[in-house]
Amino acid sequence: MSGQVEPVNDQDFEQHVLRSDVPVIVYFSAERSGPCEALKPTLLQAADEYDGRVKFVELDIDENNQTARRYGISAAPDLMMVIDGSVEGHKAGLMSRGQMTTWIEANIW
């Protein structure tokens, strides 16, 4: 089974992210954002590589501004790593596949 990036919203964020039994990468995105579209293929590759070890979710900041505000997210793309309900890492903007792997590995293992 290949990894996926699951959509989440303000209502189910706590259940799918904060209560997850595996580390979670939250991809804060915005519709019609060129940088978000550019980052999506890299994120999908990472979801495949870490399938079963890391959960990847996407939250649209325009549609779910309550969660975005809670975490200080005002622009997209933005990535946040959550482990055992706590924010353990944060990375704003575009990144290459190698940069993403380095960021994930440094924050999880």
Secondary structure, 3 states (H helix, E strand, C coil): CCCCEEECCCCCHHHHHHCCCCCEEEEEECCCCHHHHHHHHHHHHHHHHCCCCCEEEEEECCCCHHHHHHCCCCCCCEEEEEECCEEEEEEECCCCHHHHHHHHHHHHC
